[in-house]
Amino acid sequence: MKHIRYPEIGQFRNAIHQVTCAARKMGVDANGDPIYDHAKSLPTLTYEGTVKLHGTNAAICLDRSQVHDNFMGEFWFQSRDNILKEGADNEGFLRYFQDKAYPQLFTIETIDIVTAIFGEWCGGNIQPNVALAKLSKRFVIFGIQSDGVWKSKDAVSKVKFEEIGVYNIYDYPSFSIDIDFNRPELSQNKLAELTTEVEKSCPVAAKHGVIGTGEGIVWKCVTPGWESPDFFFKVKGKEHSVTKVKQLAAVDVELVNSQREFAEKTVTENRCRQGVSKLKEMGLKADKTSVGAFIKWIVADIEKEESDTAKASGIDIKKAGGELTKAAKTWFFKNESTF
């Protein structure tokens, strides 16, 4: 019996970082440090969102390595961090299930040797101020790991036993979005809009006749090859965000596009080549160790030389710094071999 931990799900910014690193990693150097192709374009990935339930993470686990006669194997129950036992329960999860017919959840299609069925233990008095609090306590399955491998959505969606209070998140409304990780900020408005809808009325509770507050959405990548939990992220509504950082700020798409166009017009080949010459004049190596100095010079030169162009285009040149930095960095790594 060994605790099987469900992975932490980060914020949108964490997923952006993980996707960027995975897409651009080319291998490792002699020291085992990763090598990245910073000029490589990033993928557009399809994400499916399911309702994030405000409860507590739980799991029912089975180890079949000691199967004999009619005995299925060793069962145990978990919270996010611990194996549960008498006197160390998790909101009554162990007490509720230890006398139920939960072994029926484990079928040939869903288990191998060591299997963990993960879900949210929610409803009743587990968490206040949400619509789910008006429903009876229940276990809503959202993932299954078997012998270290995550089961497909099709396999997971078949596992439920509503007669004893075990439901499945895939029986409720879900959402879909394509995210271009070259311009991930352009997806923020849609993500925020969907989160607000869920917060106004929890779709899971609504299906059971209760209208009220929901928590947010968990987004899982469904593009083949990108299904790892490393790329999952969650978005919570403002009522459930621990910090404001977890909320997605609205994006002025027109402004973002204008800033991008400004960067394309000003981070030119000639200016960048001049920036490389400046590095050499400063006694710096024209390689990745000097990319910070290169970007700083490019941005400063644009602020000095193109302020009138920016003003005429309605661009706050200081606020366009992010786009200028991105364009300069992309050019640098794309052309590094020619310096």
Secondary structure, 3 states (H helix, E strand, C coil): CCCCCCCCCCCHHHHHHHHHHHHHEEEECCCCCEEECCCCCCCEEEEEEEEECCCEEEEEEEECCCCECCECCEEEEEECCCECECCECCCCHHHHHCCCCHHHHCCCCCCCCEEEEEEEEECCCCCCCCHHHHCCCEEEEEEEEECCEECCHHHHCCCCEHHHCEEEHHHCCEEEEEEECCCHHHHHHHHHHHHHHHHHCCHHHHHCCCCCCCCEEEEEECCCCCCCHHHCEEEECCCCCCCHHHCCCCCCHHHHHHHHHHHHHHCCHHHHHHHHHHHHHCCCCCCHHHHHHHHHHHHHHHHHHCHHHHHHCCCCCCCCHHHHHHHHHHHHHHHHHHC
